[in-house]
Amino acid sequence: MATESAGEEKLFNFHPMDQFIVKPLFGDGPVQWYTITNVTLWIALTILAIFALLVLGTSRRAIIPSRIQSIGELAYGFIYKMIEDVTGKDGVKYFPYIMTLFMFIVFANFLGLLPLAFTTTSHIAVTIVLAMLVFVAVTVIGFVKNGIGFLSLFWVSAAPLPLRPILAVIEIISYFVRPVSHSVRLAGNMMAGHAVIKVFATFAAAAVIAPVSVVAISTIYALEVLVAFIQAYVFTILTCVYLRDALHPHH
């Protein structure tokens, strides 16, 4: 009876958030800014995967494209059209940066679904850097393109005059909250899905509920594949929206 109880305790003594711990790749010492960690490894693999698809996969530039070239061209056309539709022709010149952003996020999300992988986009330290780069770049572009006229973004001229100062304060606050919501949305969604999968994976070890757990894991995993793409899309299209505001603050 004691052995049975100990087995159950061991079975349900799990920590679904342990999969997000940053660990040194070599040794067990403390993590410093220069330490090569599991995050470093999976960011490097993400970059290599993007390089393999967009550089090696399209190097032949065949008239009849291979499957890899077709995927690369599809991604190129998808992001180009998104930028053009949201920002207009003025935003197309920023295509390389937005394309890089999308490819990094989508590959990091998909690679994180592999067994024993580390999802780099589940860490706020990664997503906040991506969001802050977008925030700073968009703000700089806004002032370079429009000068002081960029501040008209915060002045709601369509509203009644007495309400405009109040709305201006709200607009300024919402503007500076952008990098927070931009980063937390991505990290939160990726972390939540992986944590739920880990919970059901632990329950799968119990013979009684194993079939239910396996079905639940399969369903959630399929959903996470969809979420991995959707979150990359949402992050990218919001970047395009912010860029449109910087290029056309009067609209």
N, C-alpha and C positions, 0 to 999 in steps of 0.2 A: 504493500500500500504506500509505504514511504518512497519506494522507487518510482511508482506510478506518479506520485505527487511531484517528485523532483523532476521527472520527465516533462510533466505539464508546465511546471514553472520555467524550465529551460526553454520549452517551446514558445511560450508567450512572453518571455523576457527578451523583447526585441526593441530596437531603436531605429525606426524608419528614417530618422534624420541623419544617421551616421554616414549615409552614402554621400552627404554633402560636405563632409569634413575635408579640409585641405591638408594633405599629407606630403612630406618630402618623398621624392621618388627614390632617393638613395639615402639609407640610414634612417635614424629615428630622432634626429635632433630637432631643435626649434625651427620654425619657418621664418626665414628672414626675407628681405626684399629680393635677394639674389638667389634664393633657394629654388632649385628645380623641383617642382611639385607635380601632382597629378593634374592640376589645372594647366600648368605649362605644357605638359605632354599632350593633352587633348586640344589645347589651342593650336599647338604645332600640327597635330593631325588634321585639324579643321582646315588650316591654311594649305597643307599638302593636298587635301581632297579637292579644294577649290582650284588649286594649281593644276591638278590632274584633269579636272573637267574642262576648265576654261582655256588652259594653255596647251596641254598635251592632247586633250581630246579634240581640239579644233585646229591643231597645227597643220593638218593636211588640207583643210578647207576644200573638201571634196564637193563636187556639184551634187552628187548623190551622197548625202551625209550618212555617217555611221550613227549608231544609236547614241553614243556619247556626244557626238557633234550635234545631233538633233536636240538633245537635252540642253546643251550649252546655248544653242540658238534660240530655243524656246524660252529659256531664262532671260536671255538678252532682250528678246522682243517683248516679253511680259513686263519687265521693269521699265523699258524705254517707253512703252505705251502708257504705263501708270504715271510716269513723270510728266509726259506730254499732256495727258488728260487732266491731271490735277494742277500742275503749275503753268502749263502753256509752253510755247516754244522757248521762252526765256529760261526755263528751268532745265532744258535739255543739256546745257553745258555742264551741269553738275551731275550728269548721269554716272560717270565713273565712280564717284564717291558713294552715291546711293546704291548702285549695283554692288559695290564691294560690301556695303553694310548689309544688304539683303542676303547675299551669298554667305557671309560669315555667320549670320544668325541662323539661317535655315540649315546650314551644314552642322553647326554646333548643336542645334536642336535634334537633328536626325541621328548624329553620331552618339548623342547622349542616350538614345534608345537601345544601343547595343548592349549585350550582357557585359557586366563588369566595367562599363564605361563611366565617365564622369561628365555630367552635363554642365558645361561651363556657364551657360546662360541661366542656370538656376541660382547663380551667385550675384547678389546685388553689386558686389565690387566690380564685376565685369559689365553688367548692364548699365550701371550709373556712369561708367566711363564712356560707353557708347552714347548714352543720352546727353551727357554734358558736352561731348564733341559736337553733337547735332545742335544743341542749344547755343553754344558759343559761335559756331559757324553761321547759323541762321541769323543771329543777332548782328554779327559783323557784316554779313551780306546786306542785311536790312539797312544799316547805317551807311555803308559804302554806296549802295544803289540809290538811296532816297535821302541821305543826309538827315537833318532834323525832322524831315517829313515822315520818317519812319515812326515817330511818336504818335502820328495820327491813327495808328493801329489801336491805340488805347482810348481814343476819343470817339465815342459813338455819336456821330453827328445826326443820325436818324432819330435819336431819342429826344424827348423834351429837354429843354435847356437846364432846368433845375436838377434833373436826374443825371446829367452828363458827368459831373465831378464824382458822384457816387459810383457810377458805372466805370469810370476811368480807374478808380481804386481797385474795383473788382477785377477789371481786365489786367491790371498790372500784377495783382496777386496771382491770378490764374496763369499769366505768362511765366512767372518765376517758379510756379509749381510744375510746369511742363516736364522738366527733366526728372522730377520725382515720380510723377505718374507714368511717364514714358518708360522708366527703368523698372519700377516696382511691378507694373503690369506683366512684363515679360518674365522677370525672375519669379514672381509669385505663381504664375500659371505653370511654369516648368517645374518648379519645386513641388507644388501640390500634386500634380499628376504622378510624378515619380514616387512620392511618399505613399500615395494610395496603392500603387502597384506593389511596393515593398510590403505593405500591410497584408494584402491579399496573398502575396507570395509566401509569407510566413505562415498564414493559416492553411496553405496548401499542404503543409507537412502533417497536419492532423488528418488522419484517415477518414474520419466521419464527415468532415466538410470539404475534403480535398476536391471532389468534382465541382462543387459550387465555386470554390476558389479559383480553379483552373478556368472555368467559364468567365468569371468576373475579371480575371487577369487578361484574358484574351480580348474581352470587350473593351476594357480600359486601355489596353495597349493599342488597339485599333483607333480608339478615340485620341490617344496621345500622338499618334502619327499625324492625324488631322490637325491637332492643336499645334504641333511643331511647325507646320507650314503656316497656319493661320496667324500665329504669334509673330512670325517673321514678316508676314504680309502686313499685319497691323502696325508693327514698329516702323516699317518702311513707308507705308502710306501716310502715317502721321508725320513722318519726316518731310514728305512731299507737301503736306498741308502747311506745316510750319514754314517751309521754304516759299510756298505761294504767298503766305502772309508777309514774308520779308520782301519779296519781289513786288508785290502789289498791296501795300498796306491800306490803300484807299478803298479797296474793293470789299 
